[in-house]
């Protein structure tokens, strides 16, 4: 039961990171992305991540 709670918290944290990246992506007008991977790739292609 505790293990499930940990996995849920990790899932929530990852989703939050992707949401933040999506906001940054939109603010920088890097394009509309349908998938989470596209958001990260847009940031990488424009040198906004290491």
N, C-alpha and C positions, 0 to 999 in steps of 0.2 A: 504494500500500500504506500509506504514511504517512497519506494522506487518510482511508482507512477507519478507521485507528486513532483519528484525531481525532474523526470522527463517532461512533465507539463510545464514546469518553470523554464527549462532549457528551451522548449519549443516556443514559449512566449517571448523569451529574450531574443531568439533568432528572428522571429517575426517582427519584433520591435526594431531590430537593426535594419531589416529590409525596408520597413516603413520609413525610417529616418533617411535611408539612402534614396528612396523614392521621392521624398520631399526635396532633398538636395538636388536630385536629378531634375525635378520639375522647376525648381527655382533657378537653376542654371540653364534652363531651356535646352536640354540635351536630347529631347525627343520623348515620345510616348513609348512606354515599354509594357508589353503584355505579361512578361514573365520576370520573376525576381532576378534570374541570371542576366537578363538584358539590362536591367538597371545597373547592376554591378559592372557589366561590360562597358556600358556607356560612361560610367565614371572612370574606369580604367583607360579607355581610349582617349579621354580628354585630360589625362594626367591628374585626376583628383583623388587617386589612391595609390598606394605603393604595393 
